[in-house]
Amino acid sequence: MAMTSRAGALVHLELHTASLAGARSFCAQLCGWREEEVHRGERSYLALDLAPGLGGGIVQCPVGRPLWLPYVEVEHAGQATERALALGAELLLAPREGPAGWRSVIASPAAGELGLWQPKR
C-alpha cells in the first residue's frame, strides 16, 4: 500500500505558556479536549486530541505571553528548513529526531513562527 503525503497539511498545534496548570484548566473547561500526559525520562508533555488528524499539546516554558505554534508536515525536515532559511526565515530549533519523526522551528518576519514536521514512516 502506498503512503500518501500530507506535505503542507497542518498536523499539530502546540501551546507554549508560562502557566501549564492554568492553560490546561482553561482549555479543558472551554474546549473539552481529551488530554494525556506523556513521559519521556524526566520530561513530560501534555498531549491534546484536538480533532481527527490534528494533534496538539501544551508546553510550559518561559514565554512573555502564551502563543500557539502550528506544525506543518513536510517531506524532509532538513530540506524544508534550509528552504525556509533561504527565504529569509530565522532558525529557532535546528532539525532534530524524536521518537515519532523529525522537527524544526523557524520564524519568518512576515509569517511568524512555524514548526516543520517529518513523520517516521
C-alpha positions as CSV (number, residue, x, y, z in Angstrom):
1,M,0.0,0.0,0.0
2,A,1.5,3.4,-1.0
3,M,1.7,6.1,1.7
4,T,0.1,9.3,0.7
5,S,1.9,12.5,1.5
6,R,0.3,15.2,3.7
7,A,3.0,17.7,2.9
8,G,1.8,21.2,3.7
9,A,-1.0,19.9,6.0
10,L,-1.4,21.4,9.4
11,V,-0.8,18.4,11.7
12,H,-0.1,19.7,15.2
13,L,-0.8,22.8,17.3
14,E,1.4,23.4,20.4
15,L,0.6,25.9,23.1
16,H,3.6,27.5,24.8
17,T,2.7,29.0,28.1
18,A,4.2,30.1,31.4
19,S,1.2,28.5,33.2
20,L,0.7,24.9,32.3
21,A,-1.9,24.4,35.0
22,G,-3.9,27.5,34.0
23,A,-3.8,26.7,30.3
24,R,-4.7,23.0,30.9
25,S,-7.7,24.0,33.0
26,F,-8.9,26.7,30.6
27,C,-8.7,24.5,27.5
28,A,-10.4,21.6,29.2
29,Q,-13.3,23.7,30.5
30,L,-13.8,25.7,27.4
31,C,-13.0,23.2,24.6
32,G,-13.3,19.8,26.3
33,W,-10.2,18.4,24.6
34,R,-9.1,15.0,25.7
35,E,-5.6,15.1,27.2
36,E,-2.8,12.6,28.0
37,E,0.4,13.1,29.9
38,V,3.3,11.6,28.0
39,H,6.5,10.9,30.0
40,R,10.0,10.5,28.4
41,G,12.6,10.2,31.1
42,E,12.4,13.2,33.4
43,R,10.4,15.2,30.9
44,S,6.7,15.2,30.4
45,Y,4.4,16.6,27.7
46,L,0.6,17.2,27.8
47,A,-0.7,15.8,24.6
48,L,-4.1,17.0,23.4
49,D,-6.6,15.3,21.0
50,L,-7.8,18.4,19.1
51,A,-9.6,16.9,16.1
52,P,-9.4,13.9,13.8
53,G,-5.9,14.0,12.2
54,L,-4.9,17.0,14.3
55,G,-2.8,16.5,17.4
56,G,-1.7,19.1,19.9
57,G,0.0,19.8,23.2
58,I,0.7,22.2,25.9
59,V,4.3,23.0,26.9
60,Q,5.3,25.1,29.9
61,C,8.2,27.4,29.1
62,P,9.3,30.9,29.9
63,V,7.4,33.0,27.4
64,G,6.2,36.6,27.8
65,R,2.7,35.6,26.6
66,P,1.1,32.4,25.6
67,L,1.5,31.5,21.9
68,W,0.3,28.7,19.6
69,L,2.9,27.1,17.4
70,P,1.5,25.4,14.3
71,Y,3.4,22.4,12.8
72,V,3.0,21.6,9.1
73,E,4.0,18.3,7.6
74,V,7.0,18.3,5.2
75,E,8.6,15.6,3.1
76,H,12.1,16.3,4.6
77,A,12.6,18.4,7.7
78,G,16.2,19.3,6.8
79,Q,15.5,20.4,3.3
80,A,12.4,22.3,4.3
81,T,14.3,24.1,7.0
82,E,17.1,25.1,4.5
83,R,14.4,26.3,2.1
84,A,12.8,28.5,4.8
85,L,16.2,30.0,5.7
86,A,16.9,30.8,2.0
87,L,13.5,32.6,2.1
88,G,14.7,34.8,4.9
89,A,13.5,32.8,8.0
90,E,15.4,32.6,11.2
91,L,16.2,29.2,12.7
92,L,14.8,28.8,16.2
93,L,15.2,25.0,16.6
94,A,17.5,23.0,14.3
95,P,16.1,19.8,12.8
96,R,16.2,17.0,15.3
97,E,14.9,13.5,15.6
98,G,12.4,12.4,18.1
99,P,10.5,9.2,18.7
100,A,7.9,9.8,16.0
101,G,9.8,11.9,13.5
102,W,12.0,15.0,12.9
103,R,11.1,18.6,13.6
104,S,12.5,22.1,13.4
105,V,11.1,25.5,14.2
106,I,11.7,28.6,12.1
107,A,10.4,32.2,12.3
108,S,9.6,34.4,9.4
109,P,9.4,38.2,9.7
110,A,6.2,38.1,7.6
111,A,4.6,34.8,8.7
112,G,5.7,34.3,12.3
113,E,6.8,31.1,13.9
114,L,6.2,27.7,12.2
115,G,7.1,24.2,13.1
116,L,8.2,21.8,10.3
117,W,7.3,18.1,10.9
118,Q,8.5,15.0,9.1
119,P,6.9,11.8,10.5
120,K,8.7,8.5,10.5
121,R,7.0,6.1,8.0
